[in-house]
Amino acid sequence: MKAAIALSLLLLFAQNSLQDDSPAQKACKALHEKYPKLTAYGLDHAYIEANTDFYTSSAFFGPACVFEPSDSYQMADAVLTFQNFTSPFAVRGGGHMPIADAANINSTGILLSTAGLSQVQVSDDKKTVNIGPGNHWVDVYKGLEPYGLTVVGVPGLLLGGGVSYFGNEYGWGSANIASFTVVLANGTVAVARADNEYSDLFWALRGGGNSFGIVTNFEMTTIDAPEVMIGLASYVNNEHTADAFIDAVHDYAVSGTKDYKSATIPTVEFIQALGTTFYTSFVFHNGKNESPASLKKFLGTKNGTSSNDKGLKTMTNSYSHRSMYKWTTELDPTFPLLKGDRQRFYVLNIHASNREAIAIVHDTYLDIAKSELPPGVLVAALAFPAVGEKYIEASTVNGGDPMSLDPEGAPYIWVEESITALSTVTDEQLDEFYDKANSDITKRLKEKGIDSPAFLDLNDANPKQDVFSTYPKENVDRLKKIRAKYDPERVYTELMPGGWKVD
């Protein structure tokens, strides 16, 4: 059955990509004549890979063709070609954004694949590394491991700021960028730095999204971290687990984030088919500390602990000493299992100092998940990553960023609500659940007099959420002026409609 469905999809993509004399087809023809080895159609392997290697099945669209440039100037040539024929287009990096049109387009447009821009080049002094937008985490970590180095983020993630394990120490991933190489709408290949003539563009790209150009290289500052302590802990689910989990989330956010070398991603998952919940946490420490006080509650106690102990009890715990590359290779084999499933996110911001707010989000989401999720949902999850004051302060380097978060409001928790479902479930069905769950969460928070911070993390937001309305107004106005300066014809807004725009 799966083989038949896959074949029918491929034939559909092939038919879509061969539709007649549209602007996209004219642009495809022009690119193919000039770059025959870089332009793919229909059943070409490069086409199929670029069109289907996405985190969510909702992004399998079938563009008119796929163009895969190998340098910035070929990318610039493609952008000028699209304008010449008024052809819509999309750009894909790693394909992780769980929004259908964020990084793909249907047969009315062309998909620009950055797979040919996968450089990982360490500078002679080892202080920076050039990273292409076609890389995934595993590619970057593999390239850096021989040098005992790592970085705070990878392309794609960085244009929205970028949260990572190193965030409490080094801030947003975008705070650790030395320069962006950018293809502007007029075909110019510019290098934007904090201290050159493109400093305004540099600022905009540190969290302003994709309205300004196509980044073909991220020059990032490196971190000396040959090995770290990292792992995944899972917990026994008993009558105390939910309260112990909420306690641990609250305690880490308030106190643990002061240990800026630490990080956690505490997660609760509701498995619809089983009708039960599972609690886990990624735990991280930059160094060799096997039992940091900041992570004590998440590292848990062993299953055999007295029943009088109401803390988290671990079923499994892989927290140990390893390189980031080795850690990523442990995780990567699980990702193909999700291919073909539908993914959908929603983000919620709460003040982490209020334990009751954490409990309301946890309890309300899970209660509604048990009764309101459509059939076909596999997992509905909540993740509670905490963002401390040091995280925000570290992000102010080199002129700051468009988010301009207030460190006095920290710690925050940017709750990531995520759903994994069969491809037969629609985005509209999942959004109905999100609307219901978050309406009830907001109502219960207000009943308790609990205010939520406005800011929404771009990388985890739902398409229905207005991300830029949560940025400071003066910053949004500045972003619009920068967009008008570098893209007066709105090429990266009108011809490239996917992604978050500053309008």
C-alpha positions in Angstrom: 0.0 0.0 0.0 2.7 2.5 1.0 4.6 1.7 -2.3 1.5 2.4 -4.3 0.8 5.7 -2.6 4.5 6.7 -3.0 4.3 5.9 -6.7 1.1 7.9 -7.2 2.7 10.8 -5.4 5.8 10.7 -7.5 3.7 10.6 -10.7 1.6 13.5 -9.5 4.8 15.5 -8.8 6.1 14.6 -12.2 2.9 15.8 -13.9 2.8 19.0 -11.8 6.4 19.7 -12.7 5.7 19.4 -16.5 2.8 21.8 -16.8 3.0 24.0 -19.8 4.1 27.6 -20.4 3.8 29.0 -16.9 6.3 31.6 -15.6 7.8 28.8 -13.5 8.3 26.6 -16.5 9.9 29.4 -18.4 12.3 30.0 -15.6 13.0 26.3 -15.3 13.8 26.1 -19.0 16.2 29.0 -18.7 17.9 27.5 -15.7 18.1 24.1 -17.3 19.7 25.5 -20.5 22.4 27.3 -18.5 22.8 24.8 -15.6 21.6 21.4 -16.9 23.3 19.4 -14.1 21.8 21.7 -11.4 18.2 21.6 -12.6 16.0 18.6 -11.8 12.5 17.6 -12.9 9.8 15.1 -12.1 11.3 11.7 -11.4 15.0 12.9 -11.1 16.5 11.7 -7.8 17.5 15.2 -6.9 13.9 16.4 -7.4 12.4 13.6 -5.3 14.9 14.1 -2.5 14.4 17.9 -2.4 10.6 17.7 -2.5 10.1 14.9 0.0 12.9 15.2 2.6 10.9 17.3 5.0 10.0 17.0 8.6 6.3 17.2 7.8 4.4 15.5 5.0 2.4 18.6 4.5 5.4 20.1 2.7 5.4 17.5 -0.2 4.2 19.9 -2.9 5.7 19.2 -6.3 7.5 22.4 -7.6 7.9 23.0 -11.3 11.5 22.1 -11.0 14.3 22.1 -8.4 17.4 24.2 -8.8 20.5 23.3 -6.7 23.2 26.0 -6.9 26.7 25.3 -5.8 27.8 28.8 -5.0 26.4 32.3 -4.2 26.6 33.6 -7.7 24.6 30.7 -9.2 22.0 31.5 -6.4 22.0 35.1 -7.4 21.6 34.2 -11.1 18.6 32.1 -10.2 17.0 34.9 -8.2 17.4 37.3 -11.2 15.9 34.6 -13.5 12.9 34.3 -11.3 12.3 38.0 -11.4 12.8 38.1 -15.2 9.9 35.6 -15.6 7.9 36.7 -12.5 8.2 33.1 -11.2 7.4 32.4 -7.6 10.0 30.4 -5.6 10.9 28.8 -2.3 14.1 28.1 -0.5 14.8 25.0 1.5 17.6 24.4 4.0 17.4 21.3 6.3 13.6 21.1 5.8 12.8 21.0 9.6 10.2 23.8 9.7 6.8 22.1 10.2 4.9 24.6 8.1 3.8 23.4 4.7 4.9 26.3 2.5 7.9 27.6 4.7 10.4 25.8 2.5 8.6 24.4 -0.5 6.2 25.4 -3.3 3.8 23.8 -5.7 4.0 23.6 -9.5 3.4 27.4 -9.8 6.9 27.9 -8.6 10.5 26.7 -8.3 12.3 25.2 -5.3 15.8 26.4 -4.6 17.6 23.6 -2.8 20.7 24.6 -0.7 22.0 21.0 -0.6 24.9 22.1 -2.8 25.9 24.7 -0.3 27.1 22.4 2.5 30.5 23.8 3.3 31.9 23.4 6.8 35.2 25.3 6.7 37.2 26.1 9.9 39.3 29.2 9.8 43.1 29.0 10.2 42.9 30.4 13.7 40.0 28.0 14.6 38.0 31.0 15.9 35.3 30.9 13.2 33.7 28.4 10.8 31.9 28.9 7.5 28.7 26.9 7.4 26.5 26.5 4.3 22.7 26.5 4.6 22.5 23.0 3.3 23.9 21.5 6.5 22.1 19.6 9.3 23.4 19.4 12.8 25.2 16.1 12.2 27.1 17.5 9.3 28.3 20.5 11.2 29.3 18.6 14.3 31.1 16.0 12.2 33.2 18.7 10.5 34.1 20.3 13.8 34.8 17.2 15.9 38.4 16.8 14.7 39.2 20.3 16.0 37.4 19.8 19.4 35.0 22.6 18.5 31.3 23.2 18.2 28.8 26.0 17.4 25.6 27.3 18.8 23.3 26.7 15.8 22.9 25.6 12.2 21.4 27.4 9.2 17.7 27.9 8.9 17.3 27.9 12.7 19.6 31.0 12.9 17.3 33.4 11.0 14.8 33.0 13.7 17.3 33.5 16.5 17.9 29.8 17.3 17.7 28.0 20.7 20.4 25.5 21.5 21.9 23.6 24.5 24.5 26.3 24.7 22.0 29.1 24.9 22.2 30.0 28.6 25.9 30.5 28.1 26.1 32.1 24.7 22.6 33.3 23.9 20.7 33.0 20.7 22.4 31.0 18.0 22.3 34.2 15.9 24.3 36.1 18.6 27.2 33.9 17.6 27.4 34.8 13.9 30.4 36.8 12.7 29.0 37.4 9.2 26.2 36.5 6.8 26.9 36.1 3.1 23.6 37.2 1.5 22.2 37.2 -2.0 20.2 40.4 -2.3 17.2 40.9 -4.6 19.3 42.8 -7.2 21.7 39.9 -7.5 24.4 41.5 -5.3 26.3 39.0 -3.1 26.9 40.9 0.1 28.8 40.0 3.3 27.0 41.6 6.3 28.9 42.2 9.5 28.2 44.2 12.6 30.8 46.8 11.7 30.5 47.2 7.9 28.2 49.0 5.5 25.7 46.2 5.8 25.4 46.4 9.6 21.7 47.1 9.4 21.2 43.9 7.3 23.3 42.0 9.8 21.0 43.1 12.6 17.9 42.2 10.7 19.1 38.7 9.9 19.6 37.9 13.6 16.0 37.0 14.1 14.0 38.9 11.4 13.4 35.9 9.2 13.8 35.6 5.4 12.4 38.9 4.1 15.8 40.4 3.3 17.8 37.9 1.1 19.0 34.4 0.8 21.9 33.5 3.1 24.5 31.3 1.4 27.1 31.2 4.2 27.0 31.7 8.0 30.4 32.6 9.5 30.0 31.5 13.1 32.2 31.8 16.2 33.4 28.5 17.4 33.2 27.1 21.0 35.9 25.0 22.5 34.0 21.9 23.6 35.6 18.6 22.6 33.1 16.7 24.8 30.1 17.6 26.9 27.8 15.8 29.3 24.5 15.1 27.6 21.8 12.5 27.5 18.1 11.6 27.6 16.4 10.6 30.9 13.0 8.9 31.0 10.9 8.6 34.1 8.7 6.2 35.8 5.1 7.3 35.5 3.3 7.1 38.8 0.9 9.2 40.9 3.8 11.6 41.8 5.4 12.0 38.4 3.4 14.9 37.0 3.9 17.1 40.2 7.6 16.0 40.3 8.0 17.0 36.7 6.4 20.4 37.2 8.6 21.0 40.3 11.7 20.1 38.3 10.7 22.4 35.4 10.1 25.3 37.8 13.1 24.7 39.9 15.5 24.5 36.9 14.0 27.6 35.3 14.3 29.7 38.5 17.6 28.4 39.9 19.2 26.0 37.4 19.5 28.5 34.6 21.9 30.4 36.8 24.3 27.6 36.0 24.8 28.9 32.5 26.6 25.8 31.3 23.5 23.7 31.8 20.4 23.2 29.7 17.3 20.9 29.8 14.4 20.2 27.4 11.8 18.6 29.7 9.1 16.9 27.6 5.7 15.2 28.3 4.1 13.2 25.5 0.6 11.9 25.3 0.4 8.7 23.2 -3.2 8.6 21.8 -3.2 4.9 21.0 -2.2 4.0 24.5 -4.1 6.8 26.3 -1.1 7.4 28.5 1.7 10.0 29.1 5.5 9.6 29.1 7.9 12.0 30.7 11.5 12.6 29.5 14.1 15.2 29.5 17.2 16.0 27.5 19.9 17.0 30.0 23.1 18.9 29.1 26.1 20.4 30.8 29.1 22.0 29.0 31.9 20.4 30.8 32.7 17.1 32.7 30.4 17.5 35.7 28.6 14.2 36.1 26.1 15.5 38.7 25.6 19.2 38.6 23.3 20.6 41.2 21.4 22.5 38.5 20.3 19.2 36.9 19.7 17.2 40.1 16.0 16.9 39.8 16.1 15.9 36.1 18.9 13.4 36.6 16.4 11.8 39.0 16.7 8.9 41.4 16.8 5.2 40.4 13.6 3.2 40.2 14.4 1.4 43.5 14.1 4.6 45.6 11.8 4.5 48.6 8.1 5.2 47.7 8.3 8.1 50.2 10.5 10.0 47.7 8.2 11.9 45.4 10.9 13.1 43.0 11.4 12.0 39.5 12.5 8.3 39.2 14.5 7.4 36.2 13.7 4.4 34.0 16.6 5.1 31.7 19.3 7.7 31.7 22.0 8.1 29.0 23.6 11.2 30.5 27.3 10.8 29.9 30.5 12.2 28.5 30.5 12.4 24.6 31.1 14.8 21.7 28.2 16.6 20.2 28.8 14.7 16.9 28.5 11.3 18.7 25.4 12.5 20.5 23.8 13.5 17.2 24.6 10.2 15.5 22.7 8.5 18.4 19.6 10.6 17.6 19.7 10.8 13.8 18.7 7.1 13.2 15.3 7.9 14.8 14.3 10.7 12.4 13.6 8.5 9.3 10.9 6.9 11.4 9.0 10.2 11.3 9.2 10.6 7.5 5.8 10.7 5.9 4.1 11.8 9.1 2.5 15.2 9.7 4.1 17.6 12.2 2.5 20.8 13.6 3.8 23.2 16.2 2.4 26.0 18.4 4.4 28.1 20.9 3.4 29.6 24.2 5.5 32.0 26.4 5.2 32.0 30.2 7.0 33.5 33.1 8.9 30.5 34.6 8.9 32.0 38.1 5.2 31.1 38.4 4.9 27.3 39.1 1.1 27.6 38.8 1.4 28.8 35.2 3.5 25.8 34.3 1.0 23.5 36.0 -2.0 25.1 34.2 -0.3 24.7 30.8 0.6 21.1 31.6 -2.7 20.0 33.0 -5.0 21.9 30.5 -3.1 20.7 27.4 -3.1 17.1 28.5 -6.7 17.1 29.6 -7.9 18.5 26.2 -5.5 16.1 24.3 -7.2 13.2 25.9 -10.7 14.3 24.6 -10.2 16.6 21.6 -7.4 15.2 19.4 -8.6 13.9 16.0 -8.1 10.2 15.2 -4.7 9.5 13.6 -2.6 11.6 16.0 0.3 9.6 17.2 1.9 12.0 19.8 0.9 15.3 21.3 3.7 16.8 23.3 4.8 19.7 25.4 8.4 20.8 25.8 9.5 23.3 28.5 12.9 24.8 27.6 13.9 27.5 30.1 15.6 30.7 29.1 17.5 32.5 31.8 18.7 36.1 32.3 22.2 35.2 31.1 20.8 33.9 27.9 19.3 37.2 27.0 22.3 39.3 28.2 24.6 37.1 26.0 22.4 37.9 23.0 23.0 41.6 23.2 26.5 41.4 21.6 27.3 43.2 18.3 24.2 45.5 18.4 21.6 43.1 19.7 18.8 41.6 17.6 15.2 42.3 16.5 13.7 40.3 19.4 15.2 42.7 22.1 14.0 40.6 25.0 13.9 42.0 28.5 16.3 40.2 30.8 14.4 41.5 33.8 11.4 39.4 32.8 13.5 36.2 32.8 13.4 33.3 33.3 11.0 32.5 30.6 9.7 29.1 29.3 9.0 29.0 25.6 6.6 26.1 25.7 6.7 24.1 22.4 3.4 22.4 21.7 4.0 19.7 19.0 1.9 17.1 17.3 3.0 14.1 15.2 0.1 12.6 13.2 -0.5 10.3 10.2 -0.5 12.2 6.9 -4.2 11.7 6.6 -4.8 14.1 9.4 -5.0 17.7 8.2 -3.4 20.8 9.4 -6.8 22.3 9.9 -7.8 19.5 12.3 -4.7 20.0 14.3 -5.2 23.7 14.4 -8.7 23.2 15.8 -7.2 21.3 18.6 -4.5 24.0 19.2 -7.2 26.7 19.2 -9.3 24.9 21.8 -6.3 24.0 24.0 -4.7 27.4 24.0 -8.1 29.2 24.4 -8.6 27.2 27.6 -5.0 27.7 28.7 -5.3 31.5 28.3 -8.7 31.5 30.1 -7.3 29.6 33.1 -4.2 31.7 33.3 -6.4 34.9 33.3 -8.7 33.5 35.9 -5.6 33.1 38.2 -4.4 36.7 37.3 -1.4 35.3 35.5 -0.1 37.4 32.6 1.9 35.8 29.8 4.9 37.5 28.1 4.1 38.6 24.5 7.2 37.3 22.7 6.8 34.2 20.4 9.7 32.2 19.2 9.6 32.3 15.4 11.1 28.8 15.0 8.3 27.1 17.0 5.3 29.2 16.0 2.1 28.1 14.3 1.2 29.8 11.0 -1.8 31.3 12.7 0.3 33.1 15.3 1.4 36.6 14.5 5.1 36.4 15.4 6.2 39.9 14.5 3.4 41.6 16.5 5.2 40.3 19.6 8.5 42.0 18.7 9.0 45.6 19.8 7.1 47.9 17.4 10.2 50.1 16.8 12.1 47.0 15.8 9.4 45.9 13.4 9.4 49.4 11.9 13.2 49.1 11.5 12.9 45.7 9.9 10.5 47.1 7.3 12.8 50.0 6.5 15.7 47.5 6.0 13.6 45.3 3.8 12.6 48.4 1.7 16.2 49.4 1.4 17.5 46.0 0.2 14.4 44.7 -1.5 12.3 47.6 -2.7 10.4 45.4 -5.2 9.6 42.9 -2.3 11.0 40.0 -4.2 11.6 38.0 -1.0 8.1 38.8 0.2 5.9 38.5 -2.9 7.8 36.1 -5.2 9.0 34.0 -2.2 5.9 33.9 -0.1 6.9 31.2 2.4 8.1 31.9 5.9 7.5 34.7 8.3 7.4 38.1 6.7 7.7 41.5 8.5 4.3 42.8 7.2 
